[in-house]
Amino acid sequence: MKYFWIQLLLIVGSVSMALMFIRTWGQAKNRAWKRIAFSAFVIVNVYAVLRPTDVTWLAQQLGVGRGTDLVLYVMVLAMGFLTLNTFLRFRSLEKKITDLARTVAINEGVRHNDERLGADAVVAQTTPESAAAAKDKAKAKAEAGAGSDSDSVKA
């Protein structure tokens, strides 16, 4: 009864974390091993709060000495795992964003060229047969344009 309030506070904190995790379970799209690890963490946490002498016994069996030291070492490892996991996730997201930006830039460039050069130039770039037809059409336009310029100069 001596440690009732702190135990209650710690258990309520652990259970609220678990409920928050379960509540966003489908949204977060967590992998199964992360779900299992988090669930095991919450269960071990509640057990350690209720039975601190067992944690001290386990720490002594492992050669650590005190239960609080064991908990600290485990938390340092967990923090390292979380940091590495976050780093790898950010690196993956940066790569996806870079690929997406490149795709958007290429598509915008193609769209801009379509608007600037017209559909004939796009067709000419895609197939060799249409390229020859587009060249012939461009020559005809140039000759027609040159002929109309010479007619207007003569007049």
Disulfide bonds with the S-S distance in Angstrom:
none
